[in-house]
Amino acid sequence: IVDLESGETVGHEVLARWLHSNGVKPATEFIDAAEDAGLLSTIGGGVIREALIEFANSGEPGFLTINASPSQLRVPDFANSILAQLALSGTSPTRLIVEITEQSLLGNESAIIDNLVKFNRNRVRLYVDDFGTGYSSLSYLKRLPVDTVKIDRSFVSGLGTESRDTAIVQAVVAFAEGLGLTVTVEGVETLG
């Protein structure tokens, strides 16, 4: 993750990939199947554990971002397990970001809210990933301990050339700033 003003790497996002005999498969090809089979928490837990250990051992500055699915957030002890892994790796909670989707916020489930509050109390930052592509109410951003909205790349790709994409990005930035939230933008691969 790069700061566009300084050009410096400020963080790293953990992304699962499947090494298959036909090559590397992106998460879109196996995450849904893993979730349907009830395996996502097991896979995710292993990926997060390894990522935290590698991040701690690398000495890299900045932060580490992990993605948490709705099924992981429904596990009552999910936040506690991540916080325990942080402690074992020696990584400060302030260096971890947990990304959740808008779908995670639907339903107002107590286990999900409890996990989000526990992360927040322990200074783990919370991002709403792919913001603008789901169906959540804006009131969630007001009520829940979210720090940042991450604007989906589908809006960013037309920034400056598509008036609707530009308007959406400008509106989300103004809205987030009004709530005191930070904005991160996906898909900014070049300076031009």
Secondary structure, DSSP 8 states (H G I E B T S, - for coil): -B-TTT--B-EEE----EEETTEEE-GGGTHHHHHHTT-HHHHHHHHHHHHHHHHHHHT--SEEEEE--HHHHTSTTHHHHHHHHHHHHT--GGGEEEEEEHHHHTT--HHHHHHHHHHHHTT-EEEEEEETSS---THHHHHS---EEEE-HHHHTTTTT-HHHHHHHHHHHHHHHHTT-EEEES---S--
